[in-house]
Structure formats: C-alpha cells, structure tokens
Amino acid sequence: MKTKGLLVFATISCLFFIQTAQAQKGIRIGYIDMDYILENVPEYNEASSDLETKVQKWKVEIEAELKAVEEMRKDLNNERVLLTKELIEEKEEDIFFKEKEILEYQQKRFGPNGDLFIQKKRLVQPVQDQVFVAVQEIAKNKKYDFVFDKSADLVMLYSADRYDISDQVLLRINRASKRKQLNTKKEKKSLERDEERNAEQEKEVTDRERAAKKKLDDREKLLEQRKAERDSIRAAKKKEFEERRAKLLEIQKRKKDSIDVLKAKREQLKKDENSSDSNDSEEKNN
C-alpha cells in the first residue's frame, strides 16, 4: 500500500513537472491506449478469438477431471466401511496423484510460464512492434517530446482527447498492412525485414516450446516411473493381504471343524447315555 502511494505521488509529481515544463518551453506530450489499439487490429482479434476457444477447451477438460476426482472421493466415502485399511489408503493415494496431475496440467496451461502466457505474448508482440515503430514515426514527424501508454502501469489522472494519438498509430499500422500486399521493390524489402523479425520471434517461441516439451516429457517419465513403483507396491500389498486372508480363513475353518467334531462327540455321548438309561429301565421292569 505504501509503495502504491509512492507511485501515485511520483506520477503526480512527474505530470506536474511535465505540465510546468510544457507551459514554459512548449513541450509536446502525447499518449496511446494500447488496449484500444489491440481491439481494432483485425488480425489480433481473430487470433485472440482462436486463443479464447482453446482456453475454454482447457477449462472444460480441467472441470471434467475435477468432477471425476470428486466422484472418486464420493465412492470412497460410500465404501469406506466395507474396505480394509490397505484398500482405503490405496484409493486415497490414487485420488492424491490424480489431483496432483490436474494441478500440474493447470500450471502447464494457465501458470506464469504456461501455454496461455506464451501464446498471449506471441499474439501481442507483433502488434507491439508495429505500435513502437508507428509511435517513433509520429513522435519524430510531429515533434512529440513524450508519449505514454494509457493502459500501462503509469497512472494518468487526467488525459485530454486531443493528446491521444492512438488513431494515428492505428492508421499507420493499417497502411503498413496494406503495403504488404503491394509488389514494389521497396515493399518487398520491407516485407523481408518483417519476415526476418517474425522468424526470430518464432525461433524464440520454438526454443521455449522445445524446452517446455522436454520438461513435459521428463515429467511424464517421472509419473510413469512413480506409477510403476506404486503398482509394484500395490501388488505386493495385495499379495500380502491375500495370504493373510487365506491364513485367517484356514484358521477359521479349523476352528469350525474342531467345534463340529466336539458337537458330534457330545451328541454321540448323549445318545449313548440315553440308550444306557433305556436298557436299565427295561431290566428293572423285567
């Protein structure tokens, strides 16, 4: 909060100084609105629309995965009383790794260095380059001493429309776009320079994408390794559980058999006693 207050104070002081200097020495000031310029560049709008379609697709994928995790958690809560401690831990571990994968995917798409950030930068960079060139030309031709970006971090407490050169910048960008369609030698050289600059930008993006792909491959290998270890541990636990279960069933069967033998002996002994009593009674009667 203190830093923000200092920034506002510095901005006010700067504007006051510039205004005073302008009144004394005739300094010319202009500004642009980068957001307004971007909204009025057709190529940027088309690419931005395509990117938004991708973003919505990524969000749907993440929501589907989160829903699947929630279903796994509900199923576990419903079955918890029927499961052994080992099976509960196993299912909780599956949920944990699934949530971790979703978080990593979110970072890959929407993180500080994710696909959205990279593609937005790739989308804006060519327009920013054109704006920079146009501002340089306008400032030189019309003798502006300062040109600010209204949409940047510099706070503009007030800006008169007559100092806004955004439309002039747009006009120059549109002219440059039309010149690219011409076949003159001069325009061909200009187009070659633009293509070289774009090629350098694409190379930079390609290098970042290659590094991102390597990082993704390494992460997938690590996940596969962890999964193999997890499956091995799970198989060992399952085997141990089955062996313990078989032993318990065998012990229970032996106990049951022993009880059945004892019952049979008791019943036989009782029959023998009843038979003996019956014989004694007949002898007495005789």
C-alpha positions in Angstrom: 0.0 0.0 0.0 2.9 2.3 0.8 4.6 1.5 -2.5 1.4 2.2 -4.4 1.1 5.6 -2.6 4.6 6.5 -3.5 3.9 5.5 -7.1 0.9 7.8 -7.3 2.9 10.6 -5.7 5.7 10.2 -8.1 3.3 10.1 -11.1 1.6 13.3 -9.9 4.9 15.0 -9.4 6.1 13.8 -12.8 2.9 15.1 -14.6 3.1 18.4 -12.7 6.7 18.8 -13.7 6.0 18.0 -17.3 2.9 20.3 -17.4 5.0 23.1 -15.9 7.8 22.5 -18.4 5.3 22.3 -21.2 4.0 25.7 -20.3 7.4 27.2 -20.1 9.2 25.6 -23.0 6.3 24.3 -25.3 7.0 20.6 -24.6 4.6 18.4 -26.6 3.0 15.3 -24.9 1.0 12.5 -26.4 -0.3 9.2 -25.3 -1.7 6.0 -26.7 -4.3 3.5 -25.4 -2.8 0.0 -26.2 -6.0 -1.8 -25.3 -7.9 0.3 -27.8 -5.4 -0.3 -30.5 -5.4 -4.1 -29.9 -9.2 -4.1 -30.1 -9.1 -2.5 -33.5 -6.5 -4.7 -35.2 -8.4 -7.4 -37.1 -5.5 -10.0 -37.2 -5.1 -9.7 -33.4 -8.9 -10.1 -32.8 -9.0 -13.3 -35.0 -6.0 -14.8 -33.2 -7.4 -13.7 -29.8 -10.7 -15.4 -30.6 -8.9 -18.7 -31.5 -6.9 -18.5 -28.3 -10.1 -18.0 -26.3 -11.6 -21.1 -27.9 -8.5 -23.0 -26.7 -8.8 -21.6 -23.2 -12.4 -22.7 -22.9 -11.5 -26.2 -24.1 -8.7 -26.3 -21.5 -11.2 -25.2 -18.8 -13.7 -27.8 -19.8 -11.0 -30.5 -19.6 -10.0 -29.4 -16.1 -13.6 -29.2 -14.9 -14.2 -32.8 -16.2 -11.1 -34.1 -14.4 -12.1 -32.3 -11.1 -15.5 -33.8 -11.4 -14.0 -37.3 -11.9 -11.9 -36.8 -8.7 -15.0 -35.7 -6.8 -16.8 -38.9 -7.9 -13.8 -40.9 -6.7 -13.9 -39.2 -3.4 -17.7 -39.8 -3.0 -17.3 -43.5 -3.9 -14.5 -43.9 -1.3 -16.7 -42.3 1.4 -19.6 -44.6 0.5 -17.4 -47.8 0.5 -15.1 -46.8 3.4 -16.9 -49.1 6.0 -16.6 -52.1 3.6 -12.9 -51.7 2.8 -9.8 -52.7 4.7 -7.3 -50.1 5.8 -4.9 -51.0 3.0 -7.6 -50.6 0.3 -8.6 -47.2 1.8 -5.0 -46.0 1.7 -4.7 -47.2 -1.9 -7.7 -45.3 -3.1 -6.7 -42.2 -1.2 -3.3 -42.4 -2.9 -5.0 -42.6 -6.3 -7.0 -39.5 -5.5 -3.9 -37.7 -4.4 -2.0 -38.5 -7.5 -5.0 -37.6 -9.7 -5.3 -34.2 -8.0 -1.6 -33.6 -8.4 -1.8 -34.3 -12.2 -4.7 -31.9 -12.5 -2.7 -29.2 -10.7 0.3 -29.8 -12.9 -2.0 -29.5 -16.0 -3.4 -26.3 -14.7 0.1 -24.9 -14.3 1.0 -26.1 -17.8 -2.0 -24.2 -19.3 -2.5 -21.2 -17.0 0.7 -20.9 -15.0 3.1 -18.0 -15.1 5.0 -19.6 -17.9 2.1 -21.7 -19.2 0.7 -22.0 -22.7 -1.7 -19.1 -22.2 1.1 -16.7 -21.2 3.3 -17.9 -24.1 0.6 -17.6 -26.7 -0.7 -14.3 -25.5 2.9 -12.9 -25.6 3.2 -14.3 -29.1 -0.1 -12.8 -30.1 0.7 -9.3 -28.7 4.3 -9.0 -29.7 3.9 -8.3 -33.4 1.3 -5.6 -32.7 3.5 -4.0 -30.0 6.4 -3.9 -32.5 4.2 -2.1 -35.1 2.9 0.3 -32.4 6.5 1.1 -31.4 7.5 1.8 -35.0 4.4 4.0 -35.5 4.9 5.9 -32.3 8.5 6.6 -33.2 7.5 7.9 -36.6 4.6 10.1 -35.3 6.7 11.5 -32.4 9.5 12.4 -34.9 7.2 13.9 -37.5 5.0 15.9 -35.1 7.8 16.6 -32.6 6.4 15.0 -29.5 8.7 15.0 -26.5 6.9 12.4 -24.5 4.5 9.6 -25.5 2.8 7.5 -22.7 0.8 4.3 -22.8 -2.5 5.0 -21.1 -3.2 1.3 -20.4 0.3 0.7 -18.8 1.2 0.9 -15.1 1.8 4.7 -15.3 -1.2 6.3 -13.7 -2.8 9.0 -15.8 -5.1 11.0 -13.6 -6.4 13.0 -16.5 -5.8 12.9 -20.3 -7.3 15.2 -22.8 -8.5 13.6 -26.0 -6.5 16.0 -28.2 -3.3 14.4 -27.0 -4.5 10.8 -27.8 -2.6 9.6 -30.9 -4.0 6.0 -30.8 -6.0 6.5 -34.0 -2.9 7.8 -35.8 -1.0 4.7 -34.7 -3.8 2.5 -36.0 -3.8 4.4 -39.3 -0.1 3.7 -39.7 -0.5 0.0 -38.8 -3.3 -0.4 -41.3 -1.2 1.4 -44.0 1.6 -1.0 -43.3 -0.7 -3.9 -43.6 -1.9 -2.7 -47.0 1.6 -2.0 -48.2 2.4 -5.6 -47.6 0.0 -6.5 -50.4 1.9 -4.4 -53.0 4.6 -5.8 -55.3 7.0 -2.9 -55.4 10.7 -3.5 -54.7 10.6 -1.2 -51.7 7.7 -3.0 -50.2 9.3 -6.4 -50.8 12.4 -5.3 -48.9 10.2 -4.1 -46.1 8.3 -7.4 -46.1 11.6 -9.3 -46.0 12.7 -7.3 -42.9 9.3 -8.1 -41.2 9.6 -11.8 -42.1 13.2 -11.9 -40.6 11.9 -10.3 -37.4 9.0 -12.7 -37.3 11.4 -15.6 -37.9 13.5 -14.5 -35.0 10.4 -14.3 -32.8 9.2 -17.7 -34.0 12.7 -19.1 -33.2 12.5 -17.8 -29.7 9.0 -19.3 -29.3 10.1 -22.6 -30.8 13.0 -22.8 -28.4 10.7 -22.2 -25.5 8.2 -24.8 -26.8 11.1 -27.3 -27.2 12.2 -26.7 -23.6 8.6 -26.9 -22.4 8.1 -30.2 -24.4 11.3 -31.7 -22.8 10.1 -30.7 -19.4 6.7 -32.3 -20.1 8.4 -35.5 -21.3 10.6 -35.6 -18.2 7.5 -35.1 -16.0 5.6 -37.9 -17.9 8.6 -40.3 -17.5 8.7 -39.5 -13.8 5.0 -40.1 -13.5 5.3 -43.4 -15.3 8.1 -44.4 -13.0 6.1 -43.4 -9.9 3.1 -45.3 -11.3 5.2 -48.4 -11.9 6.6 -48.2 -8.3 3.1 -47.6 -7.0 1.7 -50.6 -8.9 4.5 -52.8 -7.7 3.9 -51.7 -4.0 0.2 -52.2 -4.6 0.7 -55.7 -6.0 2.9 -56.7 -3.0 0.4 -55.3 -0.6 -2.4 -57.2 -2.4 -0.5 -60.4 -2.3 0.3 -60.0 1.4 -3.3 -59.2 2.1 -4.5 -62.3 0.2 -2.0 -64.5 2.0 -3.2 -63.1 5.4 -6.8 -63.6 4.3 -6.1 -67.2 3.3 -4.4 -67.9 6.6 -7.4 -66.4 8.5 -9.8 -68.4 6.5 -7.8 -71.6 7.2 -7.7 -70.9 10.9 -11.4 -70.2 11.0 -12.1 -73.4 9.1 -10.0 -75.4 11.6 -11.9 -73.8 14.5 -15.2 -74.6 12.9 -14.2 -78.2 12.1 -13.0 -78.7 15.8 -16.3 -77.3 17.1 -18.2 -79.6 14.7 -16.2 -82.6 16.0 -16.9 -81.7 19.6 -20.6 -81.3 18.9 -20.7 -84.6 17.2 -19.0 -86.3 20.1 -21.3 -84.6 22.6 -24.4 -85.7 20.6 -23.0 -89.3 20.4 -22.3 -89.3 24.1 -25.8 -88.1 24.8 -27.2 -90.8 22.6 -25.2 -93.4 24.4 -26.3 -92.2 27.8 -30.0 -92.2 26.7 -29.6 -95.7 25.4 -28.0 -96.9 28.6 -30.8 -95.4 30.7 -33.4 -97.1 28.5 -31.7 -100.5 28.9 -31.6 -100.1 32.7 -35.2 -99.2 32.8 -36.2 -102.3 30.9 -34.1 -104.6 33.2 -35.9 -103.1 36.2 -39.3 -103.8 34.7 -38.4 -107.4 34.0 
